[in-house]
Amino acid sequence: MIPIKSDSEIEKMRAACRIAAEVLAELKPHVQEGANTFEIDQIAKSLLMEKGAKSACYQYQVGSRRFPSYTCISVNDEVVHGIGRVDRIIQNGDIVVLDVVVSYKGYIGDNAYTVSVGKLSQEKEELLKVTEESLYRGIEQARVGSRVGDISHAIQKYVESHGFSIVRDFVGHGVGVSMHEEPQIPNFGRKKTGPRLKPGMTLAIEPMVNLGRPEVKILDDGWTVVTRDRKASAHFEHTVLVTDGDPEVLTVAAVGSKISKLKK
């Protein structure tokens, strides 16, 4: 069953998502050449504490493993779930994914952004541009009466038309009282397939796009996902509310941002 949020639950989601967006925005300027990913993660920890929120990532458990960082920070060929490390030094030309997932008063806000550092190669510039635009192509489909496959297809069609590949091992998802709720939202698929969207659904839409081939693997730390061909990957994400009208992007600092307003 896909949870449908009540009006009061939606307000709580808005609050959690607003904090997630604020932390992400305040974290971006710290992604600079010479910084290490551990210190960036510790800054995120402090920002969360200042706002009275918690990291939904920290100590997140899968089997016997617990995630050791407060955010996921993934550099270049790291797709998702990168762990903050003192020896992971950011360099000119890197792309760095900041994935901030907040728990606030029992509800989750989830968003991600790929930050460019210094001068990027032309192919990395294009990768970021296409991945971010594909996110909004997907969000545009998050409307009453549409199906999950409409979101998936819109993302896949745009990404592949530009010569990039979609990660297939990890997908978007519903979000609310839990970080991962139904439905799963692949970034590939056919139109008019999957569950039908209804008002009150809250969805984490998150294209993960590779410069090279789509295959990935998990490193020995048990968490960090990298591209098998070790080419760069980008990741953008918003938490979105399905409404009776335009989709509402919840992970923004301003309240009530419809997709039509956000893109202007």
C-alpha positions as CSV (number, residue, x, y, z in Angstrom):
1,M,0.0,0.0,0.0
2,I,1.2,3.5,-0.8
3,P,0.7,5.8,2.1
4,I,-1.6,8.8,1.6
5,K,-0.7,11.7,3.9
6,S,-3.3,13.6,5.8
7,D,-3.3,17.5,5.9
8,S,-1.5,17.4,9.3
9,E,1.0,14.8,8.0
10,I,1.7,17.0,5.0
11,E,2.5,19.9,7.2
12,K,5.0,17.8,9.1
13,M,6.5,16.6,5.9
14,R,6.8,20.3,4.7
15,A,8.7,21.1,7.9
16,A,11.1,18.2,7.7
17,C,11.7,18.8,4.0
18,R,12.3,22.5,4.5
19,I,15.1,21.7,7.0
20,A,16.6,19.1,4.6
21,A,16.7,21.8,1.9
22,E,18.2,24.4,4.3
23,V,20.9,22.0,5.4
24,L,21.8,21.1,1.8
25,A,21.9,24.7,0.7
26,E,24.1,25.7,3.7
27,L,26.4,22.7,3.1
28,K,27.1,23.4,-0.6
29,P,29.6,26.3,-0.1
30,H,31.8,24.0,2.0
31,V,32.4,21.7,-0.9
32,Q,35.6,23.3,-2.0
33,E,39.0,22.2,-3.4
34,G,41.2,21.0,-0.5
35,A,38.3,20.1,1.8
36,N,37.8,16.5,2.9
37,T,34.5,14.7,3.0
38,F,34.6,13.9,6.7
39,E,34.8,17.6,7.7
40,I,31.9,18.4,5.3
41,D,29.9,15.6,7.0
42,Q,30.7,17.0,10.4
43,I,29.4,20.4,9.3
44,A,26.2,18.8,8.3
45,K,25.9,17.2,11.7
46,S,26.2,20.6,13.4
47,L,23.7,22.2,11.0
48,L,21.2,19.4,11.8
49,M,21.7,19.9,15.5
50,E,21.2,23.7,15.2
51,K,17.8,23.1,13.5
52,G,16.7,20.5,16.0
53,A,16.7,17.7,13.5
54,K,18.5,14.4,13.2
55,S,20.2,12.6,10.3
56,A,18.1,9.8,9.0
57,C,21.3,8.3,7.5
58,Y,23.4,8.0,10.6
59,Q,23.3,4.5,12.0
60,Y,20.8,3.5,9.3
61,Q,20.8,-0.3,9.5
62,V,20.9,-2.8,6.7
63,G,21.4,-6.3,8.0
64,S,24.3,-6.1,10.5
65,R,25.7,-2.9,8.9
66,R,25.1,0.6,10.2
67,F,25.8,3.7,8.1
68,P,28.6,5.7,9.9
69,S,28.0,9.2,8.4
70,Y,25.4,11.9,8.8
71,T,25.1,12.5,5.1
72,C,26.0,10.6,2.0
73,I,28.9,12.4,0.1
74,S,29.8,10.7,-3.2
75,V,32.7,12.0,-5.4
76,N,33.1,11.5,-9.1
77,D,32.6,7.8,-9.8
78,E,30.9,7.2,-6.5
79,V,27.1,7.0,-7.3
80,V,25.5,7.0,-3.9
81,H,26.1,6.2,-0.2
82,G,29.6,7.7,0.0
83,I,31.0,7.8,3.5
84,G,32.8,11.0,4.9
85,R,36.5,10.3,5.1
86,V,39.5,12.4,6.2
87,D,41.5,11.0,3.3
88,R,38.9,11.8,0.6
89,I,40.2,15.2,-0.5
90,I,38.2,17.2,-3.0
91,Q,40.1,18.4,-6.0
92,N,39.5,20.9,-8.8
93,G,37.3,19.3,-11.5
94,D,35.5,17.0,-9.1
95,I,31.7,16.6,-8.9
96,V,30.4,15.9,-5.4
97,V,27.0,14.6,-4.5
98,L,25.5,15.8,-1.2
99,D,22.6,13.6,-0.1
100,V,20.9,15.0,3.0
101,V,18.1,13.0,4.6
102,V,16.5,14.6,7.7
103,S,14.3,13.2,10.4
104,Y,12.2,15.9,12.2
105,K,9.3,15.2,14.5
106,G,8.8,11.8,13.1
107,Y,8.9,12.7,9.4
108,I,11.6,12.5,6.7
109,G,12.9,15.1,4.2
110,D,15.1,13.8,1.5
111,N,17.1,15.7,-1.1
112,A,20.4,15.6,-3.1
113,Y,22.4,17.8,-5.3
114,T,25.6,17.4,-7.3
115,V,28.1,20.2,-6.7
116,S,30.7,21.1,-9.2
117,V,34.2,22.1,-7.9
118,G,36.3,24.5,-10.0
119,K,36.5,23.9,-13.7
120,L,34.8,20.8,-15.0
121,S,35.4,18.9,-18.2
122,Q,32.8,19.5,-20.8
123,E,31.4,16.0,-20.4
124,K,30.9,16.4,-16.7
125,E,29.2,19.8,-17.2
126,E,26.8,18.1,-19.6
127,L,26.2,15.2,-17.2
128,L,25.2,17.5,-14.4
129,K,22.9,19.6,-16.7
130,V,21.1,16.6,-18.1
131,T,20.7,14.8,-14.8
132,E,19.2,17.9,-13.1
133,E,16.9,18.5,-16.0
134,S,15.8,14.9,-16.0
135,L,14.7,15.3,-12.4
136,Y,12.3,18.1,-13.3
137,R,11.1,16.1,-16.3
138,G,10.2,13.4,-13.9
139,I,8.6,15.7,-11.3
140,E,6.4,17.2,-14.1
141,Q,4.8,13.7,-14.3
142,A,3.9,13.5,-10.6
143,R,0.3,14.4,-11.1
144,V,-3.0,12.9,-10.2
145,G,-4.0,10.2,-12.6
146,S,-0.5,9.6,-13.9
147,R,1.4,6.4,-13.0
148,V,4.8,5.8,-11.6
149,G,5.9,4.6,-15.0
150,D,5.2,8.0,-16.4
151,I,7.8,9.5,-14.1
152,S,10.3,6.7,-14.9
153,H,9.8,7.0,-18.6
154,A,10.2,10.8,-18.7
155,I,13.6,10.5,-16.9
156,Q,14.9,7.7,-19.0
157,K,13.9,9.2,-22.3
158,Y,15.6,12.5,-21.6
159,V,18.8,11.0,-20.2
160,E,19.3,8.4,-22.9
161,S,18.5,11.0,-25.6
162,H,21.7,12.8,-24.5
163,G,23.9,9.6,-24.5
164,F,24.1,8.9,-20.8
165,S,23.0,5.8,-18.9
166,I,20.6,5.2,-16.0
167,V,21.6,3.4,-12.9
168,R,19.2,0.5,-12.5
169,D,20.3,-1.0,-9.2
170,F,19.0,1.9,-7.1
171,V,15.7,3.8,-7.5
172,G,13.6,6.5,-6.1
173,H,10.9,5.7,-3.5
174,G,8.0,6.9,-1.4
175,V,9.0,8.8,1.8
176,G,7.2,9.8,4.9
177,V,7.5,8.4,8.4
178,S,10.1,6.1,7.0
179,M,13.0,6.9,4.6
180,H,11.8,4.2,2.2
181,E,8.1,3.7,1.6
182,E,6.1,2.4,-1.3
183,P,6.2,2.9,-4.2
184,Q,9.6,2.2,-5.8
185,I,10.3,4.8,-8.5
186,P,12.8,3.5,-11.1
187,N,14.4,6.0,-13.3
188,F,13.6,3.8,-16.3
189,G,10.3,2.2,-17.5
190,R,7.3,2.4,-19.7
191,K,4.6,5.0,-19.7
192,K,1.2,4.1,-18.2
193,T,2.6,1.4,-16.0
194,G,2.9,1.0,-12.3
195,P,0.7,2.4,-9.5
196,R,-1.6,5.3,-10.2
197,L,-0.7,8.5,-8.4
198,K,-3.1,10.1,-5.9
199,P,-3.2,13.4,-3.9
200,G,-1.3,13.1,-0.7
201,M,1.5,10.8,-1.9
202,T,5.0,12.0,-1.1
203,L,7.7,10.8,-3.4
204,A,11.5,11.0,-3.4
205,I,12.3,11.3,-7.1
206,E,16.1,10.9,-7.7
207,P,17.7,10.2,-11.1
208,M,21.2,8.7,-10.8
209,V,22.9,9.0,-14.1
210,N,26.3,7.7,-15.4
211,L,28.7,9.2,-17.9
212,G,29.5,5.7,-19.1
213,R,27.8,2.4,-18.6
214,P,24.9,1.8,-16.1
215,E,26.6,-1.0,-14.1
216,V,27.6,-0.4,-10.5
217,K,29.3,-2.2,-7.6
218,I,29.6,-1.8,-3.9
219,L,33.0,-1.2,-2.4
220,D,34.5,-3.2,0.5
221,D,33.1,-0.7,3.1
222,G,29.7,-2.3,2.4
223,W,28.1,1.0,1.5
224,T,29.8,3.1,-1.2
225,V,28.3,2.4,-4.7
226,V,30.7,3.2,-7.6
227,T,30.4,2.8,-11.4
228,R,32.0,-0.4,-12.6
229,D,33.8,1.5,-15.4
230,R,34.8,4.1,-12.9
231,K,33.4,7.0,-15.0
232,A,31.6,9.8,-13.3
233,S,28.0,9.7,-12.0
234,A,25.6,12.5,-11.0
235,H,22.6,12.5,-8.7
236,F,19.8,15.0,-8.0
237,E,16.8,14.5,-5.8
238,H,13.7,16.2,-4.4
239,T,10.8,15.1,-2.2
240,V,7.6,15.9,-4.0
241,L,3.9,16.0,-3.0
242,V,1.3,14.9,-5.4
243,T,-1.6,17.5,-5.3
244,D,-4.8,18.1,-7.2
245,G,-2.8,20.5,-9.3
246,D,0.9,21.0,-10.0
247,P,3.3,18.8,-8.1
248,E,4.6,20.5,-5.0
249,V,8.4,20.3,-4.4
250,L,8.7,20.0,-0.6
251,T,12.5,20.2,-0.4
252,V,12.9,23.9,-0.9
253,A,13.5,26.6,1.7
254,A,10.3,28.5,0.7
255,V,6.9,27.0,1.6
256,G,4.6,25.8,-1.1
257,S,6.8,25.8,-4.1
258,K,5.0,24.4,-7.1
259,I,7.1,22.9,-9.9
260,S,6.0,25.7,-12.3
261,K,7.4,28.3,-9.9
262,L,10.5,26.4,-9.0
263,K,11.8,26.2,-12.5
264,K,11.5,29.9,-13.3
